């Protein structure tokens, strides 16, 4: 099994536990080291709970990167699941010590850091994955395949929305306090809603369509009682092929828990997908009635992405697991000098996400002018 370490994800954290459980599904890697929290008591308690040897529970990620890189049984990759503000510095520390990296998005809060990390990972020939979750959903992968085959023709319009409502009222969580870290600019960076869920719309639509964004026009709103960062983001887009798009993300949309909805229109057909029904999408082709494409039912090549028989649902954990399976399979091959394929979101995808966020911020600050990427 591969050996990995984790930065962040201590007791009380949500996403770190998701990553660990997802990695465990395929038994490709085992957790052997970590720096799980800035709070040293939490850090030590978290490591003990995860059965990490005491000498491999580190006070900070600099120490962890340095010492693990010197060990014969050191980690082969690190998973970074901290708040946004230290993503780039943690990534840099491990890359500089020759450790492969998996990082939550956005992997940097500035485009300068993103470009530097992309160049660093490339120059050191290290595998760098950014965990854009929705790339792990089998039907998203199948929708991408249909687009690549030209089934819906040339893409003309892309619509995406991702509404939540958890920041509309007073926020109170025993593990987070009155303000979630995403609403704190010292921890989140310059954006909240746009960087947190708006980036999922941007990545997933580009992942499916293969389109490159040409320019954006964005308005960011701070609505509700929590924090000073955006809780609602509206973005118009132009793509390099001439297509247009509209992305809306919100954490103050009453009645919505976690609904990513994508509509992709081409000159021969369209695809509509919602993460609340992740194992199906609507495919409409010119001259044909709308079709409901569902898991199983003998669709070509679908079985290579699905884990369970149709009628059995697969969700968030499995989507993460699919990304990690692809990453660990590639890393195993790389370490043994075999050929491998990149089937996971890369540092390049992460850099595009950071660039999208920065351009949207610039557009908003310049009173909704169009900004070229």
DALINQUI-V450774 format. One record per pair of residues at least 24 apart in sequence whose ideal C-beta (glycine too) atoms are under 7 Angstrom apart, sorted by the first residue. I is the first residue (numbers start at 0). J is the second residue. Records with the same first field share a line. If there is no record, write none. Layout:
I=J + J
This chain:
0=26 + 27 + 28 + 29
1=27 + 28 + 75 + 76 + 327 + 330 + 331
2=28 + 29 + 31 + 72 + 74 + 75
3=28 + 30 + 74 + 75 + 76 + 77 + 78
4=31 + 32 + 33 + 63 + 67 + 74 + 77
5=30 + 33 + 35 + 78 + 80
6=33 + 34 + 60 + 77 + 79 + 81 + 89
7=35 + 79 + 80 + 81
8=35 + 80
9=35 + 36 + 41 + 42 + 45
10=41 + 44 + 45 + 48
11=174
14=80 + 103
15=80
17=315 + 316 + 319
18=78 + 80 + 319
20=316
21=316 + 319 + 320 + 323
22=323
24=316 + 320
25=320 + 324
27=324 + 327
28=327
31=55 + 74
32=63 + 67 + 74
34=58 + 59 + 60 + 63
60=89 + 92
61=92
64=92 + 93 + 96 + 98
65=96
67=98
68=96 + 97 + 98
74=98
75=99 + 330 + 334
76=100 + 101 + 330
79=103
82=180 + 186 + 187
83=108 + 186 + 187 + 188 + 194
84=108 + 185 + 186 + 188
87=112 + 116
90=116
91=116 + 119
94=119 + 120 + 123 + 125
97=123
99=125 + 126 + 330
100=125 + 127
101=128 + 130 + 326
102=129
103=130
104=129 + 130 + 131 + 198 + 349 + 352
105=194 + 198 + 349 + 352 + 353 + 356
106=349
107=353
108=188 + 189
110=353 + 354 + 357
113=349 + 350 + 353
114=350
116=346
117=346 + 347 + 350
120=346
126=326 + 329 + 330 + 333
127=345 + 346
128=322 + 326 + 343 + 344 + 345
129=344 + 345 + 346 + 348 + 349
130=319 + 322 + 344
131=199 + 202 + 344 + 348
132=315 + 318 + 319
133=199 + 203 + 259 + 274 + 318
134=206 + 322 + 343 + 344
135=318 + 319 + 321 + 322
136=277 + 318
137=294 + 301 + 304 + 305
138=272 + 277 + 278 + 279 + 280 + 294
139=203 + 207 + 272
140=304
141=298 + 301 + 304
142=207 + 270 + 272 + 280
143=206 + 207
144=300
145=270
146=207 + 208 + 209
147=209
150=268
151=265 + 267 + 268 + 269 + 270
152=265 + 266 + 267 + 268
153=240 + 265 + 266
154=208 + 210 + 240 + 242 + 263 + 265
155=242 + 264 + 265 + 266
156=242 + 243 + 244 + 264
157=204 + 208 + 242 + 244 + 263
158=244 + 245 + 262
159=200 + 204 + 246 + 261
160=247 + 260
161=196 + 197 + 199 + 200 + 248 + 258 + 259
162=249 + 252 + 255 + 258
163=196 + 249 + 250 + 252 + 255 + 256 + 257
164=251 + 252 + 253 + 254 + 255
165=250
166=223 + 225 + 230 + 250 + 251
167=223 + 251 + 253
169=224
170=225
178=225 + 226
182=225 + 226 + 228
183=226
184=227 + 228
187=228
189=360
190=228 + 229 + 356 + 360
191=226 + 228 + 229 + 230
192=229 + 230 + 231 + 232 + 248 + 249 + 250
193=219 + 229 + 232 + 248 + 356 + 359
194=356
196=248
197=232 + 234 + 246 + 248
198=352 + 356
199=259
200=246 + 248 + 259
201=246 + 352 + 355
202=344 + 348 + 352
203=261
204=261 + 263
207=263
208=263
210=238 + 239 + 240 + 242
211=238 + 239
212=236 + 238 + 355 + 372
213=237 + 238 + 239 + 371 + 372
214=369 + 370 + 371 + 372
215=355 + 358 + 359 + 362 + 370
216=362 + 367 + 369
217=359 + 362 + 363 + 367
218=363 + 367
219=363
222=251
223=251
234=359
277=314
278=312 + 313
